[in-house]
Amino acid sequence: MNMQKFHFPILIEQDEDDIYIVSCPVFKGCHSYGKTVDEAIKNIHEVIEMCVQEEKPGMLNHFVGFREIEMQIAV
């Protein structure tokens, strides 16, 4: 088997129960979680490996970047 090195962007969020949610926007539905950031990242590795085997190279989403927008919202 030929091994290649890839770089995948991931997003890390923390929910209201202090669980870390990790997503890889290159793949549709590629999410995992963990009680710590390290555990969540370890778990997303496994999910990305599964996604790589299921997705055809031309079908991957193209990650553009991350932006933050400012809004005023009545609360």
N, C-alpha and C positions, 0 to 999 in steps of 0.2 A: 504494500500500500504506500502510495506517495503522500508524504505529509507536507502541508503548506502552512505558513503562518498567516493569519488574518487578524485584522483589528476591527472590532465591532463596537459601536457606540452603545452605551447603556444609560438608562435614566433610573435614578434611585429616589424613592419617595418614602415617607414614613406615615403610616395611617394612624387613626385615633387610638388604636390599641398598641402603639409603639412597635408595630411589625413593619419591617422594611420591604417594600415592594420594588422589584427590579424589572425593567422592561428593556428589550432590545428592539428599537423601532425599525430595524432592517427587515425583520420578519413579522408577518401578521400574527397576532396572538402569542407572541413570545414573551411570557411573563413568568416570574417566580417570586419567592418571598423567603424571608428568614427572620429570626429573632435578633440578629445582629447584621451589620452591613457585610461583614466577611462571610457569614453563612448565606446571605442572599446572593452574593456574588458567586460563591461556590455553586449554589443551586442553579443560577442562570447559565453557568457553563454547561451543565448537563442539558438544559433545555435548548440552548443554542446548537449543541452537537446534534440533537434530534432534528431541529429545524433545518440545519445544513443538509442533512441526508434526505429530507422530504422536499425541499425547494429546489427548483431548477435555477441555475445562476441568472438567467434573464428575467426571472420572476421576482427578484428581490426588490424591496423598496429602496429608494435612494435617500439616505439620510442627509438632509440639507444643513441642519444646525439647530441650535436651541436659542430661543429668544424669550425675553420677559417683556410683557407689555404693562403699561401703567393705566389704570382705570379708576374713575371715581364711581363708587357704588353706594347708594343709600342703604344703610343697615338699620 
